Amino acid sequence: MGEKYDENDKTASERKGFGAIISKIFDSKTNRSENENADSPQMDGVNNSNDNNKTKRVFTKEEKEAIEMEKETLRLLKIQKYNPTTCKEACHRNVDKLIERHMNWNRELAVFYYYDEIDFILSQMIDVFKSINTLVETDGPIIVCGDIHGQLIDLLRIFKKFGMPAKQKYIFLGDYIDRGNNSIEVINLLFLLKLKYKDKVHLLRGNHELQHINKVYGFYEELSERFDDECLGEDVYMRYNDIFRYLPLAGCIGGKILCMHGGMSDEIVSLDCIRNISRPLTSVNGIACDLLWADPDDTITDITFNNNRGVSIKFGNNALDNFCSRLNLDLIIRGHQVCPIGFALFNNGKLITVFSASDYDEDMKNLAGVVYITKASIIPISIKCPKIEKEKDPLIRKQQKLIKDNCFKQQNNT
C-alpha cells in the first residue's frame, strides 16, 4: 500500500533548518565582499584585475570579530569528522558530559558533535535495542510522551518540569525526528539517556522512524547539512535507520494500559501477537503497520480503511471497546496526531492521544502534552507555554475532569 502524505505537512524547503542559517552566514560574507569592491578605488587606464594595483581592505577590529564569530558559528553547525583528543573509550566515559551538552543547549545554535561521538552513540544503541522485546512491559509511575518532531526545546521543557530519568521513568511514543530543526539533537539525547538509564527510558517506534518517511520530511536533509563529507553523512543516516528498525512497537504499563504510536489493530488477539513480531523491520505490514499508522475516528463505529493516510485503518468506539475487552485493557495511549491542548480523549477517555511538540500547527497554536501515570491515577497534563496557554485553560480542565471521572469508573468496575 502506498502512503499518502498530509497536504498540510511542511516540505523540506519550508523548514527553517541549518541550511537557512548557513545561507545567512554566506549572504553576510557576500554582502561584505560587495561592499569591499565598492570601497576599492577605480583608476582610469589601470587594469584593476592586477592584484598589485588593488587597494587592500583594512578591516576594523569589530569587523574582524564579526568574521571570526561567523566562522565559529559555521564550524559549530558542522559535524567534525575527527576529534584529535577523544576516542570511543573517552566518549563512553563522558556520556554524562554528552548529556549535559544537550541540556545546556543554546537555542541559537546546534549542539556541537565530533563524528566519533555520533559513531559511539550509534554503535552502542544498535546492541541496546536488539536486546529489547518488541513489546516493552513496565509499570508506573511513568510519564508518557507523544511526538517530539525535532523540537528539542519541548523535550528539555518536559525534563525541566518532571525531572530527569534518574528520578522519573519515561516512555516515548515515536516520531522523534523530522519537521523540527533539531532532530539530530533530539534523537541523540534520547539515545544517550536510554544508554545511561536503560530501564527508565523506553523508546517506541513511530511512522517517522521509517526510512521512506524520514528521507523526505527533514531528517535526511538535516544530516546532509551537518556533514562536510557527503558520503559520511549518508552512512550516518543509514545507521540511524538501521537502529530504528529495531525499536519496539508498543509498550504495556501495569498490564492494563497499552501504548503505541498509531493505534489498535483488529489482527491483535492477544499481547503475544505483538511480543512475537520479529525485528529488524525494514517495512511494516499488518499489525506493525497499524501500530504505527492507525487513527481513531468518532464518526465511525467499527473499522474502515484509513483514506486520510492511504495506509492502515481508522477505528471507531465499538472496535476500540472490543479490542480493550479482548486484551483486558483499561486504556490506550497513542500519539500520531496534533492536539490543541497537547492531549485529546476518545471514547469517553478509553483512548488518549498525546502530542508533545508545542506550536506545531501554526493555525492551531497547540500546547505540548504528556500523560502522567501512577498506580492510582492517570493525569493528562498540558505543558505551560505562556503565549498560547491561557485561552485553552477551560478545555484543559474539562478534558482532565473527563479522564479523571472515567478512571474512577474503571477502578470501581474492577
PASE-149862 format. One record per residue (C-alpha): residue in one letter; x, y, z; chain. Coordinates in steps of 0.2 Angstrom, whole numbers, plus 5000, padded with zeros to 4 digits. Layout:
PASE-149862
<rest a	x X	y Y	z Z	kette A> $
...
***
This chain:
PASE-149862
<rest m	x 5000	y 5000	z 5000	kette A> $
<rest g	x 5007	y 5017	z 4996	kette A> $
<rest e	x 5007	y 5030	z 5009	kette A> $
<rest k	x 4998	y 5046	z 5007	kette A> $
<rest y	x 5006	y 5062	z 5014	kette A> $
<rest d	x 4996	y 5076	z 5023	kette A> $
<rest e	x 4995	y 5091	z 5011	kette A> $
<rest n	x 4997	y 5102	z 5026	kette A> $
<rest d	x 5014	y 5095	z 5030	kette A> $
<rest k	x 5029	y 5106	z 5029	kette A> $
<rest t	x 5040	y 5102	z 5014	kette A> $
<rest a	x 5059	y 5102	z 5016	kette A> $
<rest s	x 5061	y 5119	z 5008	kette A> $
<rest e	x 5049	y 5127	z 5020	kette A> $
<rest r	x 5059	y 5121	z 5035	kette A> $
<rest k	x 5070	y 5134	z 5044	kette A> $
<rest g	x 5084	y 5122	z 5047	kette A> $
<rest f	x 5103	y 5123	z 5046	kette A> $
<rest g	x 5103	y 5127	z 5028	kette A> $
<rest a	x 5095	y 5144	z 5032	kette A> $
<rest i	x 5107	y 5148	z 5045	kette A> $
<rest i	x 5122	y 5143	z 5034	kette A> $
<rest s	x 5114	y 5154	z 5019	kette A> $
<rest k	x 5113	y 5169	z 5031	kette A> $
<rest i	x 5131	y 5167	z 5035	kette A> $
<rest f	x 5137	y 5166	z 5017	kette A> $
<rest d	x 5125	y 5180	z 5012	kette A> $
<rest s	x 5133	y 5191	z 5025	kette A> $
<rest k	x 5150	y 5187	z 5018	kette A> $
<rest t	x 5144	y 5190	z 5001	kette A> $
<rest n	x 5137	y 5207	z 5006	kette A> $
<rest r	x 5154	y 5212	z 5014	kette A> $
<rest s	x 5163	y 5207	z 4999	kette A> $
<rest e	x 5152	y 5218	z 4988	kette A> $
<rest n	x 5155	y 5232	z 5000	kette A> $
<rest e	x 5174	y 5229	z 4999	kette A> $
<rest n	x 5173	y 5231	z 4980	kette A> $
<rest a	x 5163	y 5246	z 4981	kette A> $
<rest d	x 5176	y 5254	z 4993	kette A> $
<rest s	x 5191	y 5250	z 4981	kette A> $
<rest p	x 5197	y 5265	z 4971	kette A> $
<rest q	x 5194	y 5263	z 4952	kette A> $
<rest m	x 5208	y 5272	z 4942	kette A> $
<rest d	x 5206	y 5277	z 4924	kette A> $
<rest g	x 5218	y 5267	z 4912	kette A> $
<rest v	x 5223	y 5255	z 4926	kette A> $
<rest n	x 5218	y 5236	z 4925	kette A> $
<rest n	x 5211	y 5233	z 4942	kette A> $
<rest s	x 5212	y 5214	z 4940	kette A> $
<rest n	x 5231	y 5216	z 4944	kette A> $
<rest d	x 5232	y 5212	z 4962	kette A> $
<rest n	x 5247	y 5224	z 4964	kette A> $
<rest n	x 5236	y 5238	z 4959	kette A> $
<rest k	x 5221	y 5234	z 4971	kette A> $
<rest t	x 5219	y 5243	z 4987	kette A> $
<rest k	x 5219	y 5231	z 5001	kette A> $
<rest r	x 5204	y 5232	z 5013	kette A> $
<rest v	x 5209	y 5235	z 5031	kette A> $
<rest f	x 5196	y 5228	z 5042	kette A> $
<rest t	x 5191	y 5236	z 5059	kette A> $
<rest k	x 5193	y 5227	z 5075	kette A> $
<rest e	x 5174	y 5225	z 5076	kette A> $
<rest e	x 5173	y 5218	z 5058	kette A> $
<rest k	x 5187	y 5205	z 5062	kette A> $
<rest e	x 5177	y 5199	z 5077	kette A> $
<rest a	x 5161	y 5198	z 5067	kette A> $
<rest i	x 5170	y 5187	z 5054	kette A> $
<rest e	x 5178	y 5176	z 5067	kette A> $
<rest m	x 5161	y 5174	z 5075	kette A> $
<rest e	x 5153	y 5169	z 5059	kette A> $
<rest k	x 5167	y 5156	z 5056	kette A> $
<rest e	x 5164	y 5149	z 5073	kette A> $
<rest t	x 5146	y 5148	z 5070	kette A> $
<rest l	x 5148	y 5139	z 5054	kette A> $
<rest r	x 5160	y 5127	z 5062	kette A> $
<rest l	x 5148	y 5123	z 5076	kette A> $
<rest l	x 5135	y 5119	z 5064	kette A> $
<rest k	x 5146	y 5106	z 5055	kette A> $
<rest i	x 5150	y 5089	z 5062	kette A> $
<rest q	x 5169	y 5087	z 5063	kette A> $
<rest k	x 5175	y 5071	z 5056	kette A> $
<rest y	x 5189	y 5068	z 5068	kette A> $
<rest n	x 5192	y 5073	z 5086	kette A> $
<rest p	x 5210	y 5073	z 5089	kette A> $
<rest t	x 5208	y 5072	z 5108	kette A> $
<rest t	x 5195	y 5059	z 5111	kette A> $
<rest c	x 5191	y 5041	z 5106	kette A> $
<rest k	x 5176	y 5029	z 5108	kette A> $
<rest e	x 5183	y 5024	z 5126	kette A> $
<rest a	x 5183	y 5043	z 5130	kette A> $
<rest c	x 5166	y 5045	z 5124	kette A> $
<rest h	x 5160	y 5031	z 5135	kette A> $
<rest r	x 5167	y 5039	z 5150	kette A> $
<rest n	x 5159	y 5055	z 5145	kette A> $
<rest v	x 5141	y 5050	z 5142	kette A> $
<rest d	x 5136	y 5062	z 5157	kette A> $
<rest k	x 5146	y 5076	z 5148	kette A> $
<rest l	x 5137	y 5072	z 5131	kette A> $
<rest i	x 5120	y 5073	z 5140	kette A> $
<rest e	x 5125	y 5089	z 5149	kette A> $
<rest r	x 5130	y 5097	z 5132	kette A> $
<rest h	x 5112	y 5094	z 5126	kette A> $
<rest m	x 5104	y 5100	z 5142	kette A> $
<rest n	x 5114	y 5116	z 5141	kette A> $
<rest w	x 5109	y 5119	z 5123	kette A> $
<rest n	x 5110	y 5137	z 5115	kette A> $
<rest r	x 5094	y 5139	z 5106	kette A> $
<rest e	x 5103	y 5150	z 5093	kette A> $
<rest l	x 5115	y 5135	z 5088	kette A> $
<rest a	x 5116	y 5117	z 5085	kette A> $
<rest v	x 5124	y 5105	z 5098	kette A> $
<rest f	x 5142	y 5103	z 5093	kette A> $
<rest y	x 5147	y 5085	z 5089	kette A> $
<rest y	x 5163	y 5076	z 5083	kette A> $
<rest y	x 5160	y 5061	z 5072	kette A> $
<rest d	x 5167	y 5049	z 5084	kette A> $
<rest e	x 5154	y 5054	z 5097	kette A> $
<rest i	x 5140	y 5050	z 5085	kette A> $
<rest d	x 5149	y 5034	z 5080	kette A> $
<rest f	x 5150	y 5029	z 5098	kette A> $
<rest i	x 5131	y 5033	z 5101	kette A> $
<rest l	x 5125	y 5023	z 5086	kette A> $
<rest s	x 5137	y 5008	z 5089	kette A> $
<rest q	x 5130	y 5007	z 5107	kette A> $
<rest m	x 5112	y 5009	z 5103	kette A> $
<rest i	x 5110	y 4995	z 5090	kette A> $
<rest d	x 5115	y 4982	z 5103	kette A> $
<rest v	x 5104	y 4990	z 5116	kette A> $
<rest f	x 5088	y 4989	z 5105	kette A> $
<rest k	x 5092	y 4971	z 5099	kette A> $
<rest s	x 5091	y 4966	z 5117	kette A> $
<rest i	x 5074	y 4973	z 5120	kette A> $
<rest n	x 5057	y 4965	z 5116	kette A> $
<rest t	x 5045	y 4971	z 5103	kette A> $
<rest l	x 5033	y 4974	z 5117	kette A> $
<rest v	x 5040	y 4984	z 5132	kette A> $
<rest e	x 5032	y 4979	z 5148	kette A> $
<rest t	x 5034	y 4991	z 5163	kette A> $
<rest d	x 5024	y 4999	z 5177	kette A> $
<rest g	x 5021	y 5016	z 5184	kette A> $
<rest p	x 5024	y 5029	z 5190	kette A> $
<rest i	x 5029	y 5034	z 5172	kette A> $
<rest i	x 5027	y 5049	z 5160	kette A> $
<rest v	x 5020	y 5045	z 5143	kette A> $
<rest c	x 5027	y 5057	z 5129	kette A> $
<rest g	x 5020	y 5059	z 5112	kette A> $
<rest d	x 5028	y 5066	z 5096	kette A> $
<rest i	x 5043	y 5077	z 5098	kette A> $
<rest h	x 5047	y 5080	z 5079	kette A> $
<rest g	x 5064	y 5088	z 5082	kette A> $
<rest q	x 5059	y 5101	z 5094	kette A> $
<rest l	x 5072	y 5100	z 5107	kette A> $
<rest i	x 5065	y 5115	z 5117	kette A> $
<rest d	x 5050	y 5104	z 5121	kette A> $
<rest l	x 5060	y 5089	z 5126	kette A> $
<rest l	x 5070	y 5099	z 5138	kette A> $
<rest r	x 5055	y 5108	z 5144	kette A> $
<rest i	x 5047	y 5091	z 5149	kette A> $
<rest f	x 5063	y 5086	z 5158	kette A> $
<rest k	x 5063	y 5103	z 5167	kette A> $
<rest k	x 5045	y 5100	z 5173	kette A> $
<rest f	x 5045	y 5082	z 5178	kette A> $
<rest g	x 5064	y 5078	z 5181	kette A> $
<rest m	x 5077	y 5068	z 5173	kette A> $
<rest p	x 5076	y 5049	z 5171	kette A> $
<rest a	x 5087	y 5047	z 5186	kette A> $
<rest k	x 5072	y 5051	z 5196	kette A> $
<rest q	x 5057	y 5049	z 5184	kette A> $
<rest k	x 5053	y 5035	z 5171	kette A> $
<rest y	x 5048	y 5039	z 5154	kette A> $
<rest i	x 5040	y 5031	z 5138	kette A> $
<rest f	x 5041	y 5040	z 5122	kette A> $
<rest l	x 5029	y 5035	z 5108	kette A> $
<rest g	x 5039	y 5039	z 5092	kette A> $
<rest d	x 5041	y 5052	z 5079	kette A> $
<rest y	x 5057	y 5060	z 5087	kette A> $
<rest i	x 5063	y 5067	z 5071	kette A> $
<rest d	x 5058	y 5077	z 5055	kette A> $
<rest r	x 5050	y 5094	z 5053	kette A> $
<rest g	x 5058	y 5102	z 5068	kette A> $
<rest n	x 5075	y 5110	z 5067	kette A> $
<rest n	x 5084	y 5099	z 5080	kette A> $
<rest s	x 5080	y 5081	z 5075	kette A> $
<rest i	x 5099	y 5076	z 5077	kette A> $
<rest e	x 5099	y 5083	z 5095	kette A> $
<rest v	x 5083	y 5075	z 5100	kette A> $
<rest i	x 5087	y 5058	z 5094	kette A> $
<rest n	x 5105	y 5059	z 5101	kette A> $
<rest l	x 5099	y 5065	z 5118	kette A> $
<rest l	x 5086	y 5051	z 5119	kette A> $
<rest f	x 5098	y 5038	z 5114	kette A> $
<rest l	x 5111	y 5044	z 5127	kette A> $
<rest l	x 5098	y 5044	z 5141	kette A> $
<rest k	x 5092	y 5026	z 5136	kette A> $
<rest l	x 5111	y 5021	z 5136	kette A> $
<rest k	x 5113	y 5028	z 5154	kette A> $
<rest y	x 5095	y 5024	z 5161	kette A> $
<rest k	x 5091	y 5008	z 5151	kette A> $
<rest d	x 5076	y 5004	z 5162	kette A> $
<rest k	x 5069	y 5021	z 5165	kette A> $
<rest v	x 5069	y 5027	z 5147	kette A> $
<rest h	x 5058	y 5017	z 5134	kette A> $
<rest l	x 5058	y 5022	z 5116	kette A> $
<rest l	x 5045	y 5016	z 5104	kette A> $
<rest r	x 5045	y 5017	z 5085	kette A> $
<rest g	x 5034	y 5030	z 5076	kette A> $
<rest n	x 5030	y 5031	z 5057	kette A> $
<rest h	x 5043	y 5044	z 5055	kette A> $
<rest e	x 5056	y 5031	z 5060	kette A> $
<rest l	x 5053	y 5023	z 5044	kette A> $
<rest q	x 5066	y 5027	z 5031	kette A> $
<rest h	x 5055	y 5031	z 5016	kette A> $
<rest i	x 5047	y 5044	z 5028	kette A> $
<rest n	x 5062	y 5052	z 5036	kette A> $
<rest k	x 5070	y 5053	z 5019	kette A> $
<rest v	x 5058	y 5067	z 5013	kette A> $
<rest y	x 5052	y 5075	z 5029	kette A> $
<rest g	x 5068	y 5083	z 5035	kette A> $
<rest f	x 5080	y 5071	z 5044	kette A> $
<rest y	x 5090	y 5066	z 5029	kette A> $
<rest e	x 5092	y 5085	z 5024	kette A> $
<rest e	x 5097	y 5090	z 5042	kette A> $
<rest l	x 5111	y 5076	z 5042	kette A> $
<rest s	x 5116	y 5081	z 5025	kette A> $
<rest e	x 5118	y 5099	z 5030	kette A> $
<rest r	x 5128	y 5095	z 5046	kette A> $
<rest f	x 5142	y 5084	z 5037	kette A> $
<rest d	x 5155	y 5092	z 5026	kette A> $
<rest d	x 5158	y 5074	z 5020	kette A> $
<rest e	x 5143	y 5069	z 5009	kette A> $
<rest c	x 5147	y 5050	z 5010	kette A> $
<rest l	x 5149	y 5051	z 5028	kette A> $
<rest g	x 5133	y 5060	z 5031	kette A> $
<rest e	x 5124	y 5046	z 5020	kette A> $
<rest d	x 5132	y 5032	z 5030	kette A> $
<rest v	x 5127	y 5040	z 5047	kette A> $
<rest y	x 5109	y 5042	z 5040	kette A> $
<rest m	x 5108	y 5024	z 5036	kette A> $
<rest r	x 5115	y 5019	z 5053	kette A> $
<rest y	x 5101	y 5029	z 5062	kette A> $
<rest n	x 5088	y 5020	z 5051	kette A> $
<rest d	x 5097	y 5003	z 5055	kette A> $
<rest i	x 5093	y 5007	z 5073	kette A> $
<rest f	x 5075	y 5012	z 5070	kette A> $
<rest r	x 5071	y 4995	z 5063	kette A> $
<rest y	x 5075	y 4988	z 5080	kette A> $
<rest l	x 5064	y 5000	z 5090	kette A> $
<rest p	x 5050	y 4992	z 5100	kette A> $
<rest l	x 5032	y 4994	z 5093	kette A> $
<rest a	x 5022	y 4995	z 5109	kette A> $
<rest g	x 5023	y 4997	z 5127	kette A> $
<rest c	x 5011	y 4990	z 5141	kette A> $
<rest i	x 5010	y 4998	z 5158	kette A> $
<rest g	x 5005	y 4988	z 5173	kette A> $
<rest g	x 4997	y 4975	z 5161	kette A> $
<rest k	x 4982	y 4987	z 5158	kette A> $
<rest i	x 4987	y 5002	z 5148	kette A> $
<rest l	x 4994	y 4999	z 5130	kette A> $
<rest c	x 5004	y 5012	z 5122	kette A> $
<rest m	x 5009	y 5014	z 5104	kette A> $
<rest h	x 5012	y 5027	z 5091	kette A> $
<rest g	x 4997	y 5025	z 5079	kette A> $
<rest g	x 4983	y 5014	z 5086	kette A> $
<rest m	x 4975	y 4997	z 5088	kette A> $
<rest s	x 4974	y 4983	z 5076	kette A> $
<rest d	x 4960	y 4971	z 5073	kette A> $
<rest e	x 4973	y 4957	z 5070	kette A> $
<rest i	x 4979	y 4958	z 5088	kette A> $
<rest v	x 4970	y 4944	z 5098	kette A> $
<rest s	x 4982	y 4944	z 5112	kette A> $
<rest l	x 4998	y 4954	z 5118	kette A> $
<rest d	x 5008	y 4939	z 5111	kette A> $
<rest c	x 5004	y 4945	z 5094	kette A> $
<rest i	x 5015	y 4960	z 5097	kette A> $
<rest r	x 5028	y 4951	z 5108	kette A> $
<rest n	x 5030	y 4938	z 5093	kette A> $
<rest i	x 5034	y 4951	z 5080	kette A> $
<rest s	x 5052	y 4949	z 5075	kette A> $
<rest r	x 5064	y 4963	z 5071	kette A> $
<rest p	x 5073	y 4972	z 5062	kette A> $
<rest l	x 5058	y 4978	z 5052	kette A> $
<rest t	x 5063	y 4986	z 5036	kette A> $
<rest s	x 5045	y 4988	z 5030	kette A> $
<rest v	x 5029	y 4987	z 5041	kette A> $
<rest n	x 5013	y 4977	z 5037	kette A> $
<rest g	x 4998	y 4970	z 5046	kette A> $
<rest i	x 4999	y 4973	z 5065	kette A> $
<rest a	x 5016	y 4983	z 5064	kette A> $
<rest c	x 5008	y 4994	z 5051	kette A> $
<rest d	x 4993	y 4998	z 5062	kette A> $
<rest l	x 5003	y 5001	z 5077	kette A> $
<rest l	x 5012	y 5014	z 5068	kette A> $
<rest w	x 4999	y 5022	z 5057	kette A> $
<rest a	x 4981	y 5019	z 5063	kette A> $
<rest d	x 4969	y 5033	z 5069	kette A> $
<rest p	x 4953	y 5034	z 5080	kette A> $
<rest d	x 4938	y 5041	z 5071	kette A> $
<rest d	x 4922	y 5046	z 5081	kette A> $
<rest t	x 4912	y 5047	z 5065	kette A> $
<rest i	x 4913	y 5028	z 5063	kette A> $
<rest t	x 4909	y 5013	z 5075	kette A> $
<rest d	x 4919	y 4999	z 5068	kette A> $
<rest i	x 4934	y 4998	z 5056	kette A> $
<rest t	x 4937	y 5006	z 5039	kette A> $
<rest f	x 4952	y 5009	z 5028	kette A> $
<rest n	x 4962	y 5025	z 5033	kette A> $
<rest n	x 4959	y 5035	z 5017	kette A> $
<rest n	x 4967	y 5051	z 5025	kette A> $
<rest r	x 4984	y 5042	z 5026	kette A> $
<rest g	x 4982	y 5030	z 5012	kette A> $
<rest v	x 4988	y 5016	z 5023	kette A> $
<rest s	x 4982	y 5006	z 5039	kette A> $
<rest i	x 4965	y 5008	z 5047	kette A> $
<rest k	x 4953	y 5020	z 5056	kette A> $
<rest f	x 4943	y 5013	z 5071	kette A> $
<rest g	x 4928	y 5018	z 5080	kette A> $
<rest n	x 4921	y 5016	z 5098	kette A> $
<rest n	x 4914	y 4999	z 5095	kette A> $
<rest a	x 4930	y 4992	z 5088	kette A> $
<rest l	x 4940	y 5000	z 5102	kette A> $
<rest d	x 4928	y 4993	z 5115	kette A> $
<rest n	x 4930	y 4975	z 5108	kette A> $
<rest f	x 4949	y 4977	z 5107	kette A> $
<rest c	x 4951	y 4983	z 5125	kette A> $
<rest s	x 4939	y 4969	z 5131	kette A> $
<rest r	x 4948	y 4956	z 5121	kette A> $
<rest l	x 4965	y 4961	z 5128	kette A> $
<rest n	x 4958	y 4965	z 5146	kette A> $
<rest l	x 4965	y 4983	z 5144	kette A> $
<rest d	x 4958	y 4999	z 5153	kette A> $
<rest l	x 4966	y 5012	z 5142	kette A> $
<rest i	x 4975	y 5015	z 5125	kette A> $
<rest i	x 4988	y 5029	z 5124	kette A> $
<rest r	x 4995	y 5034	z 5107	kette A> $
<rest g	x 5002	y 5049	z 5098	kette A> $
<rest h	x 5002	y 5052	z 5079	kette A> $
<rest q	x 4990	y 5067	z 5079	kette A> $
<rest v	x 4992	y 5085	z 5085	kette A> $
<rest c	x 4980	y 5091	z 5099	kette A> $
<rest p	x 4976	y 5109	z 5103	kette A> $
<rest i	x 4980	y 5106	z 5122	kette A> $
<rest g	x 4993	y 5093	z 5120	kette A> $
<rest f	x 4981	y 5078	z 5123	kette A> $
<rest a	x 4964	y 5073	z 5117	kette A> $
<rest l	x 4951	y 5060	z 5123	kette A> $
<rest f	x 4942	y 5047	z 5113	kette A> $
<rest n	x 4928	y 5036	z 5118	kette A> $
<rest n	x 4925	y 5044	z 5135	kette A> $
<rest g	x 4943	y 5043	z 5139	kette A> $
<rest k	x 4946	y 5025	z 5134	kette A> $
<rest l	x 4959	y 5031	z 5122	kette A> $
<rest i	x 4971	y 5046	z 5125	kette A> $
<rest t	x 4981	y 5055	z 5111	kette A> $
<rest v	x 4996	y 5064	z 5117	kette A> $
<rest f	x 5007	y 5076	z 5107	kette A> $
<rest s	x 5022	y 5083	z 5115	kette A> $
<rest a	x 5028	y 5096	z 5101	kette A> $
<rest s	x 5021	y 5113	z 5105	kette A> $
<rest d	x 5016	y 5126	z 5092	kette A> $
<rest y	x 5017	y 5113	z 5079	kette A> $
<rest d	x 5002	y 5118	z 5070	kette A> $
<rest e	x 5004	y 5137	z 5066	kette A> $
<rest d	x 4985	y 5139	z 5065	kette A> $
<rest m	x 4981	y 5129	z 5080	kette A> $
<rest k	x 4995	y 5136	z 5091	kette A> $
<rest n	x 4994	y 5119	z 5101	kette A> $
<rest l	x 5001	y 5116	z 5118	kette A> $
<rest a	x 5013	y 5101	z 5121	kette A> $
<rest g	x 5006	y 5087	z 5132	kette A> $
<rest v	x 5011	y 5072	z 5142	kette A> $
<rest v	x 5001	y 5059	z 5152	kette A> $
<rest y	x 5007	y 5055	z 5170	kette A> $
<rest i	x 5003	y 5038	z 5176	kette A> $
<rest t	x 5004	y 5032	z 5194	kette A> $
<rest k	x 4997	y 5016	z 5202	kette A> $
<rest a	x 4982	y 5026	z 5207	kette A> $
<rest s	x 4978	y 5039	z 5194	kette A> $
<rest i	x 4980	y 5044	z 5175	kette A> $
<rest i	x 4983	y 5063	z 5173	kette A> $
<rest p	x 4985	y 5071	z 5156	kette A> $
<rest i	x 4995	y 5087	z 5158	kette A> $
<rest s	x 4997	y 5102	z 5146	kette A> $
<rest i	x 5015	y 5109	z 5147	kette A> $
<rest k	x 5015	y 5128	z 5151	kette A> $
<rest c	x 5018	y 5139	z 5136	kette A> $
<rest p	x 5013	y 5157	z 5142	kette A> $
<rest k	x 5009	y 5163	z 5124	kette A> $
<rest i	x 4996	y 5151	z 5120	kette A> $
<rest e	x 4991	y 5143	z 5136	kette A> $
<rest k	x 4978	y 5155	z 5144	kette A> $
<rest e	x 4965	y 5154	z 5130	kette A> $
<rest k	x 4965	y 5135	z 5132	kette A> $
<rest d	x 4963	y 5133	z 5151	kette A> $
<rest p	x 4944	y 5129	z 5151	kette A> $
<rest l	x 4947	y 5115	z 5138	kette A> $
<rest i	x 4961	y 5108	z 5148	kette A> $
<rest r	x 4951	y 5107	z 5164	kette A> $
<rest k	x 4936	y 5099	z 5155	kette A> $
<rest q	x 4947	y 5086	z 5147	kette A> $
<rest q	x 4956	y 5082	z 5163	kette A> $
<rest k	x 4940	y 5080	z 5173	kette A> $
<rest l	x 4933	y 5068	z 5160	kette A> $
<rest i	x 4948	y 5057	z 5161	kette A> $
<rest k	x 4948	y 5058	z 5180	kette A> $
<rest d	x 4930	y 5053	z 5181	kette A> $
<rest n	x 4932	y 5039	z 5168	kette A> $
<rest c	x 4947	y 5032	z 5178	kette A> $
<rest f	x 4937	y 5031	z 5194	kette A> $
<rest k	x 4923	y 5022	z 5184	kette A> $
<rest q	x 4936	y 5009	z 5178	kette A> $
<rest q	x 4943	y 5007	z 5195	kette A> $
<rest n	x 4926	y 5004	z 5203	kette A> $
<rest n	x 4921	y 4991	z 5190	kette A> $
<rest t	x 4937	y 4981	z 5193	kette A> $
***
